[in-house]
Amino acid sequence: MKKFYSLFAIAAFGSMVFAQGTENFEAQTVLTSTYADGSFSGQTAGVTVNFVHSRNEGLSTSEDYSISGKGIMLRRADEPSSVEFTIPNGVGTFTFKYRKAFTGGNERKLSVQVDGAEVATSTAFGAGSGADATVYTMNTVINKSGVVKVKITYPNGTPAGNRQVTIDDVSWTANTMGVVDASSIKAGLVKNTFVKENLSFGVTGKTSVQIFNMNGQEVSSAVVDGNSELNVAFLPKGAYIVTAVVDGEKVSQKIIKK
């Protein structure tokens, strides 16, 4: 079955929808019925997918362990089988579907690793001899900016032996750490909302400020007072959100860099 996803990044004064990425394995042609190591360019631009001792889901054979069309199958922890996504622009929540593959009775359990560190594990599933087509979903909150490597593999300490698992329908949201609530956007924090080089502030006393782009990534921060200016000449032209705590209240304001 052909799968379709919508990739979007929308930003507007008063509301934000953050960019998403997906991988449904439909476009790749490198996974076969033989376990192997390799890589391919992901469905989402700029993303690289690397896999170790993995194969396809068996969709075109009599042994079909697919979830929704093409997928990737891990085999065992002693290789160790894995699939890793190198994502260039940060990750908020990372989501994927998984199910038992083949009929071996070994218990299955998956691990999510971020930049080499294990951050989450699934509940155990698939124990007992026989097929099991139950599809599970795992959501892991990561909230990390920059280049992020997210790996799906077996937890540290998993015993040797086959524990085949099919993985499919991978998706992630953008990092939203530090993103402001649109309801907090107010006028008056920034004196000049359309700026070229320097940003001046309508505040009293010293105030810590942060500037975010419309993808929720922090691009600058400083401590200012009502008589100081913050140089923003280095910022590309476009819209930004400035946040600060003023009189004990966190407020935000949209600015346009000319």
N, C-alpha and C positions, 0 to 999 in steps of 0.2 A: 504494500500500500504506500502510495506517495504521500509524503508529509510536507506540510508547509508551515513556515513560521514567519512572524512579523518582527523585523528589527526596527527599533525606533528610538529616537531621542528627541523629546519635545521639551522646550523650556519657554515659559511665558511668565510675565509678571503676575504673581498670585498663585501660580501652580507650576509643578515640575513633574515630569515623568522621566525616569532615568534610563539611560541606554541599557539594552539587554544583549546578551549573546546566546547562541544556541549551537548545538551539534547533534544532528540526527543520523550521521554516518551514511546518509544516502549518496552523497557526491563522491566519497572516497572509493577507490578501486583497488587498494593495496591489500586489504584483508581477504584472506582465502580460507579454505578449510584446513590449512596447515598452521600450527602454532609457530609464530615468528616474531622477530623484533622489527620495528620500522617506525615511520612517521609519515604524516601528510598534512597539507594545509587545511585548516579547519573550515567549516561552513561560514563562520564569522571572520571577516577580513582581519588579518594580522595575528590570528590565533594559530599556533602550531600544536598538533596532537602527536605525542610520542607514545608508543606502546611496546611492552616487553612480554614475550612469550604469550601472545594473544592471537586470536583468530576471529573469523566471522561467526555469525549466530546460527549458521546451518540452514538458512531460509531456503536455499535452492536444493537441499538434499532431503532424504527421508527423515533426517534427524533435525527437526525444526524447533529451535529454542529461541525464536524471535519474540520481541515485545511489540514492535510496530514497524515492520520492514527491517531494513538493515540495522545491525548493532555490532557490538564488540563483545567477545567472550574471553574472560580470564580463566586460567586453568588451576594454578596452585601457588602456594606461598613460598615454596622452596625454589622457585626460579629467580626472583618472584614475579609473577604475572602482574601487570599494571597498565593503566592508561593515564597519561598525564597531559594536562592542558596548560600551555603557556599563554597567559592572557595579558595583553599589554597595558590595559587601561583600568586596572583595579577590579575588584570583585566585592559585591555585597553579599547576597545569598546564593549559594551554589546548590543546584538541584539535579537529581537524576533518578531514573527508574532502573530497577534490577529484578532479576528472577533466577531461580535455580535452573541450571542447564545440565543435561545428561541425568543419569539416574542413580549415581553413587550415593551411599548413605552418609557420607561425612557432612557434618554441620558446616554451613556457610556463614561467614560474617565478613563485612567489608569495612575498610578504613579510608577516611579522607585525610590526606596529608597536604599541608600548605607550606611551600618552600622547605620541604624536607621534614617538617614536624607534624606528628599525628595530632589532629584537632577534634576528630569525631569518629565514632564507630557505629555501625548499624546493630540492630538486634539480631540474634541468631535466627537462621531460617534454613530450610531445605534438608534437615536431618531426617534420616530414614530412607531406606531403599525405595526407588521408584520416582517417576516424573512428578513434577509439581509446577504448574503453570501460573501460580500466584505471582502477581506483579506488585512490587513494593516501591515506595518513593522515599528518598532521603533528601532532607533539606539541611544544609549546613551554613550557618551565619559566619562569614569570614570578615567582611568589612576591612579590606586592606587595599591601599592605593598602589599605583605604580605597576610594574610587571609582577604578576603573581603566578606561581606554578601550583596548580591543584592536581593532585594525584589520587586516583582511586585504585586501591590495592587491598591486600589482606592485612589485618592488624599485626603489630609486632608480636612475635611469639606464637603465631599460628602454626600448628604442627604440619609436617610434610604430608603430601598426599593430594590427590585430585579433589578440587572443590569448585567445579566449573560454575561460573556466574555470567549471565548476559547483562550488559549495561546498554542503555539507550536513552533517548530523549533528554540529553544533558542541556541545562540552561543556567544562566546566571544573571543577576542584576548588577548594576553599578554600585560601587562603594558609596554609601550614604552617610558615613560618619561625619558629623559636623554640619550636615545639611540643615538649613533653617526651616522652621515651620512657616509656610507662606502667610499665615495669619499674623505673624509677628512683624511683617514688613511695614515700616512707618516712615514718614517723611521727617526730616529734621536732624537725623543723625549725621548725615553728610550735607554740607552746604552746597557743594557743586556736584550735581548728579550727572552732568555731562562733562567729562574731563579729558584733557590731553596728556598732561604731565603730573600735576600735583593734586592730591585730594585733601581738602580741608574739612574740618569736623566742627559741628555745632554742639560741642559737649563742654562740660565744665569738669575740671580735675583730670587726673590721668585715667585713661580707659584703654583696655586691651581690645584691639580690633582684629578681625580676620576677614579676608576676601576670598570668596569661593567662585569658581567658574560655574557654568550652568550644568555641568555634569557632577556637581557636588564635591569637586576636588579643591582643597585649599591651595591657593596660589601665592598668598602673601599674608603676613601678620606683623603687628607692631604695637607698641604702647604709645598712645598719643594723648594730647590734651587739646583744649579748645583753641590754642594758639599755634599748634603745630600742623605740619602738612606731611602727607605720605606720598612719596614718589611712586607713580604707577606708569611711568613712561615705558617700562619694560613689558607691560601687558599687551597682548594682541588686541586689536580692536574688537569690541563686542560687549555683551552684557555680563554683569557680575552682581553678586550679592555680598554686601558688607554687613557684618554682624558685630555687635558690641554689647556690653552690659552697661546700661545707663540707669542710674538711680536704682540699682538692684534689679532691673528688668532687662532681659535679653531682647534687644530689638534689632531689626534688620532693615536694609534699604537697598533697593536696586540702583545700580549706576550703569551708565553707558560709557565705555572708553572709546573716544573718537579716534 
